[in-house]
Amino acid sequence: MKPQDENKKVSTRSYYKMSTLLAIIITMPGIAALFTLRHFNIDIIYQVIISSLIFLICIGFSFKISKYLVKLG
């Protein structure tokens, strides 16, 4: 760990704000897919499978998204 990293403190407000933003970014595509499939009256099994796959893909991208959010905040 670098010495300048030890001096960096993250405020609680910033931490909660970025965590909430990350959670919204991760969940919105899965929810949108679920409602879209629901609109077209697709079977519930397919809705669950497709939405779950989209959630897993978004969780996979969450590391890259969080690194980007850290640079912003």
MARDO-688915 format. One line per 2 residues: number of its first residue (from 1); their letters; for each residue x, y, z of C-alpha. Coordinates in nm, 2 decimals. Each point is the difference from the previous one (the first is absolute). Layout:
<nodes>
NUM> A> X:Y:Z  ...
</nodes>
This chain:
<nodes>
1> MK> 0.00:0.00:0.00  0.13:0.34:-0.09
3> PQ> 0.04:0.27:0.27  -0.23:0.24:-0.17
5> DE> -0.28:-0.26:0.00  0.01:-0.03:0.38
7> NK> -0.08:0.37:0.03  -0.31:-0.02:-0.22
9> KV> -0.32:-0.03:0.20  -0.34:-0.06:-0.16
11> ST> -0.29:0.18:0.16  -0.29:-0.20:0.11
13> RS> -0.24:0.20:-0.21  0.21:-0.05:-0.31
15> YY> 0.03:-0.37:0.07  -0.38:-0.05:0.03
17> KM> -0.06:0.22:-0.30  0.23:-0.20:-0.23
19> ST> -0.12:-0.33:0.14  -0.36:0.09:-0.06
21> LL> 0.08:0.12:-0.35  0.18:-0.33:-0.07
23> AI> -0.29:-0.20:0.12  -0.24:0.19:-0.22
25> II> 0.22:-0.04:-0.30  0.03:-0.38:0.06
27> TM> -0.37:-0.06:0.06  -0.17:0.21:-0.26
29> PG> 0.08:-0.21:-0.31  -0.14:-0.31:0.16
31> IA> -0.31:0.17:0.12  -0.05:0.15:-0.35
33> AL> 0.04:-0.34:-0.16  -0.25:-0.15:0.24
35> FT> -0.26:0.26:-0.07  0.06:-0.02:-0.37
37> LR> -0.05:-0.38:0.00  -0.30:0.04:0.22
39> HF> -0.15:0.25:-0.25  0.03:-0.26:-0.28
41> NI> -0.16:-0.28:0.22  0.31:-0.23:-0.01
43> DI> -0.01:-0.30:0.24  0.11:0.07:0.35
45> IY> 0.28:-0.25:-0.01  0.16:0.18:-0.30
47> QV> -0.05:0.33:0.18  0.19:-0.12:0.30
49> II> 0.27:-0.16:-0.20  0.07:0.29:-0.23
51> SS> -0.02:0.26:0.28  0.23:-0.21:0.22
53> LI> 0.25:-0.02:-0.29  -0.01:0.38:-0.05
55> FL> 0.05:0.05:0.38  0.30:-0.23:-0.01
57> IC> 0.15:0.18:-0.30  -0.05:0.34:0.18
59> IG> 0.16:-0.13:0.31  0.30:-0.11:-0.21
61> FS> 0.03:0.36:-0.13  -0.04:0.14:0.34
63> FK> 0.37:0.00:0.07  0.07:0.22:-0.31
65> IS> -0.29:0.22:0.08  0.12:0.05:0.36
67> KY> 0.35:0.09:-0.11  -0.15:0.26:-0.23
69> LV> -0.22:0.14:0.28  0.30:0.02:0.23
71> KL> 0.18:0.22:-0.26  -0.31:0.22:-0.02
73> G> -0.04:0.03:0.38
</nodes>
